[in-house]
Amino acid sequence: MATDLSVELVAVRHGITAWNLERRYQGQQDIPLLLPEAEEGLFALRDALADERFDAIYSSDLNRCQQTLEWSLVAKLGVPLTLEPRLRELDFGEYEGKVYDELKDLPHYRAWIDSVGELQIPGGESAAQLRARLEAWLHDVAVNAQQGDHGKILAVTHGGVIRELRRRFETIHFWDGTVAQAQGRRWQLIYKQNEQGKGEWQCSSSSAVPALANARP
C-alpha cells in the first residue's frame, strides 16, 4: 500500500422512520423508512449528490439504509456496492424500541447517559465496541481504496455511526455529533502508513451534507 492515500468520504444518515418520529431507540432493529414522510429529506439528499460520482458505495445492511440509497440516489452502473454490517447503528440492547420516559428512572440507563455512551448497554454495545468495528471497517476501506483506486466513497449508515466518525475525524464532543435524517458529513482524509505497515487516518477538512451555510470549516 502507498504511504499516503487520499480519500473523500461522504457518510449520510438514513431517512426518517416511524421510530424516529416517536423518538424510540432503533439500534439494530430493522425498521423501514416512513413513507411518504421521508421523501422530502430523501429528495433533498438526492439533489445534493446528483452530480457527484463515487468510486465505491458502502451501506449498512439494515433496510432503512438500503431504502435510503434506493430513494435518494440514482443507481450508478459499475459502482461497487458493499452491504456492510459494521456500519449498523449501535446495538442498544434492552433499550431498543423504548422511549426516554420508559427508561429515565432506570439506574443503568442514567449511568449510561452520565458516561456519555461509554458504558455497555445491557444486552447491547458500548461506544468502544462501536468504535472498534468502525476502525476495522476503515482499515478495509484503506485497503480497498488502494487496490481499487477508490478516491471517493459514499457510506449510507446511521446517526450513531456518524456521531462516532465525527468524534474520530473532527474531535468534537459527543453531544455535538448529531446529524439529522437524510443528512451527513463529508471528510477529506489522508491515510498515512509507516514502514512497519501501521496506518493512521488524518482529516484535513469536514463539511455538512447537504451543504449548509453554517457548515463546520
C-alpha positions in Angstrom: 0.0 0.0 0.0 1.2 3.5 -0.8 2.4 5.6 2.1 -0.2 8.3 1.7 -3.7 7.7 0.3 -6.2 10.5 -0.2 -9.8 9.6 0.2 -13.0 11.7 0.2 -15.6 10.0 2.5 -19.2 11.1 2.4 -21.3 9.5 5.1 -25.1 10.0 5.2 -27.8 9.0 7.7 -30.8 7.1 6.5 -34.2 8.8 6.0 -36.8 9.2 8.7 -38.7 6.3 10.2 -41.7 6.0 12.4 -39.5 5.2 15.4 -37.5 8.4 14.7 -40.8 10.4 15.0 -41.7 8.5 18.1 -38.2 9.1 19.5 -37.6 5.4 20.1 -34.2 3.8 20.2 -33.9 1.9 17.0 -30.5 0.4 17.3 -30.2 -2.7 15.1 -33.9 -3.3 14.8 -34.7 -3.5 11.0 -37.2 -0.6 10.9 -38.2 0.6 7.4 -38.4 4.2 6.2 -41.7 6.1 6.9 -43.1 7.0 3.5 -44.2 9.4 2.2 -43.0 11.4 5.3 -39.3 10.6 4.5 -39.5 11.7 0.9 -38.7 15.4 1.3 -35.4 14.6 3.0 -34.5 11.9 0.6 -35.1 14.0 -2.4 -33.0 16.9 -0.9 -30.2 14.4 -0.4 -30.6 13.1 -4.0 -30.4 16.6 -5.4 -27.3 17.4 -3.3 -25.4 14.4 -4.5 -26.9 14.2 -8.1 -23.7 15.4 -9.8 -21.3 13.5 -7.7 -19.5 10.4 -8.9 -18.4 7.8 -6.3 -15.9 5.1 -6.8 -17.4 2.8 -4.2 -20.5 2.7 -2.0 -20.9 1.1 1.3 -24.3 0.7 3.1 -25.4 -0.7 6.4 -27.3 -3.9 5.7 -30.3 -2.7 7.6 -33.4 -2.0 5.4 -33.7 1.7 6.2 -30.2 2.4 4.8 -30.8 0.3 1.7 -34.1 2.1 1.1 -32.3 5.5 1.5 -29.8 4.5 -1.1 -32.6 3.4 -3.5 -34.8 6.5 -3.0 -32.3 9.3 -2.8 -29.6 8.2 -5.2 -29.9 7.1 -8.8 -28.1 3.7 -9.1 -24.7 4.2 -10.6 -23.9 1.4 -13.0 -20.5 -0.1 -12.4 -20.1 1.4 -8.9 -19.3 -1.3 -6.4 -21.8 -1.6 -3.6 -21.0 -3.4 -0.4 -23.6 -4.2 2.3 -21.6 -3.7 5.5 -22.9 -5.0 8.9 -20.1 -3.0 10.6 -22.0 0.2 9.5 -25.0 -0.8 11.6 -26.2 1.5 14.4 -25.0 1.0 17.9 -26.7 -2.1 19.4 -29.0 -0.6 22.1 -29.9 -4.0 23.5 -32.6 -3.7 26.2 -33.3 0.0 25.2 -34.4 -0.8 21.6 -38.0 0.1 21.0 -38.2 2.2 24.1 -38.5 6.0 24.6 -36.9 8.2 27.2 -39.8 8.2 29.5 -39.7 4.4 29.7 -36.0 4.4 30.6 -35.3 7.6 32.6 -35.7 6.1 36.0 -33.6 3.0 35.4 -30.2 3.3 37.2 -28.3 1.6 34.4 -29.8 4.0 31.9 -28.9 7.0 34.0 -25.4 5.6 34.3 -25.1 5.1 30.6 -26.3 8.7 29.9 -23.8 10.0 32.5 -21.0 8.1 30.9 -21.7 9.8 27.6 -22.4 6.5 26.0 -19.2 4.8 27.1 -20.8 2.2 29.3 -22.0 -1.0 27.7 -25.8 -1.1 27.3 -27.4 -4.2 28.9 -27.7 -6.7 26.1 -26.1 -4.3 23.7 -22.8 -2.5 22.9 -20.6 0.2 24.3 -19.3 3.1 22.3 -15.8 1.5 22.4 -17.2 -1.6 20.7 -18.9 0.5 18.0 -15.6 2.4 17.5 -13.7 -0.9 17.2 -15.9 -2.2 14.4 -15.7 1.2 12.6 -11.9 1.2 12.9 -11.9 -2.3 11.4 -14.1 -1.1 8.5 -11.9 2.0 8.0 -8.9 -0.2 7.7 -10.6 -2.3 5.0 -11.7 1.0 3.3 -8.0 1.9 3.0 -7.0 -1.5 1.6 -9.9 -1.5 -0.9 -9.3 2.2 -1.9 -5.6 1.4 -2.7 -6.4 -1.8 -4.6 -9.4 -0.4 -6.4 -8.3 3.2 -6.9 -11.3 4.4 -4.8 -10.7 8.0 -4.1 -14.3 9.0 -3.4 -16.5 6.8 -1.2 -20.1 7.0 -0.1 -21.4 5.4 3.1 -25.1 5.1 4.0 -25.4 4.5 7.7 -26.9 5.6 11.0 -26.8 8.6 13.3 -24.7 6.9 16.0 -22.1 5.8 13.4 -21.8 9.3 12.0 -21.5 10.7 15.5 -18.5 8.4 16.2 -16.9 9.2 12.9 -17.3 12.9 13.7 -15.6 12.3 17.1 -12.9 10.4 15.2 -12.2 13.0 12.5 -13.5 16.3 13.9 -12.6 15.8 17.6 -15.9 17.2 18.8 -17.9 16.4 21.9 -20.3 13.5 22.0 -23.4 15.8 22.2 -22.2 17.9 19.2 -22.1 15.0 16.8 -25.7 14.6 15.9 -26.9 14.8 12.3 -30.5 14.8 11.1 -32.1 12.0 9.0 -31.0 12.1 5.3 -28.1 14.4 6.2 -24.5 13.7 6.8 -20.8 14.7 6.6 -18.1 15.0 4.1 -14.4 14.4 5.1 -11.2 14.9 3.2 -8.9 12.2 4.6 -5.4 11.1 4.2 -4.3 7.6 5.2 -0.7 7.5 6.2 1.2 4.3 6.5 4.6 3.9 8.1 7.4 1.5 7.1 6.1 -1.0 9.7 2.7 -1.1 7.8 0.8 0.7 10.6 -1.7 3.1 9.1 -3.4 6.2 10.5 -6.3 8.3 9.2 -6.0 12.1 9.3 -8.7 14.6 8.4 -7.9 17.8 6.6 -11.5 19.2 6.3 -15.1 18.4 7.0 -18.4 19.8 5.9 -22.2 19.2 6.1 -24.1 17.2 3.5 -26.2 18.7 2.1 -24.0 21.8 2.3 -25.3 24.3 4.9 -24.5 27.9 5.4 -23.2 27.2 9.0 -21.2 24.1 8.0 -18.1 23.4 10.2 -15.0 24.6 8.4 
